């Protein structure tokens, strides 16, 4: 590991407990910084309501006004995600309502990019909507450094990611945390080989992170699964390693993808990295996988996300809305 990364780990890796809520509230009150929380959601009816309820109950009260704005951006759910989120107290916005003149493409990154138009906070925190046994520490932990340290621009959550029993993993191994398979097999090798300054991030692909709006609006957003890696790499190049940080928030429990979905995710992440390494040359943006049928193995070919949205600061509608 680079000496620079060892130093960074000692100085920019914290626990959520390092910044108690009373400290965050005092600093927030003094600075006037506003905080928005965004939940990107697609068919998350079983979990989105509880996440919203916890944030509302623990971080959006008169006694604890840490979060100023809670927005669920629905990307076309066919279940009751929007209804459940609204009933729990979130403002729900459909992806297609944001920049209606620009046709949306499927993908998480597309939703996160458009969410900048739906929010006003100086700090924007993203939280996946499929988390179970959700803790408010996921939010307070990642926004804490941004409220207390003006040198910090971008904060990732770190946590254990236990696999569930559906994967046949023994209980002891689950407790040790064997989730994050794409992280270990794809993202971590890519970062260590090509961006070794980022080798200290425990969960580089985690969906819980927060950043200053002034940074997010300057970054391009890969539209799909590559968004987390793309934002992390581009944040490094934009503001430098010392402006990045990570916070331990405990354990993350969520719905796991099957192997083929992970393969598509891995391909998108590799493509995102490859684009940043050599923008003039792209590998073939397609992935063929195999499914067993009564006739044997049948190939299925999927397009790999090849589109990115430009920095939001250059979008006229955004510039007009956020003009000083």
Buried (B, 14 or more C-beta within 10 A) or exposed (E): EEEBBEEBBEEBBBBBEBBEBEEBBEBBEEEEBBBBBBBBBBBBBBBBBBBBBBBBEBBBEEEBEBBBBBBBBBBBBEBBBBEBBBEBBBBBBBBBBBBEEEEBEEBBBBBBBBBBBBBBBBBBBBBBBBBEEBBBBBBBBBBBBBBBBEEBBBBBBBBBBBBBEEBEBEEEEBEEBBBBBBBEEBBBEBBEEEBEBBBBBBBBBBBBBBBBBEBBBBBBBBBBBBBBBBBBBBBBEBBEBBBBBBBBBBEBBBEBBEEBEBBBBBBBBBBBBBBBEEEEEEEEBEBEBEEEEEEEEEEEEBEBBBEBBEBBBEBEBBEEEBEE
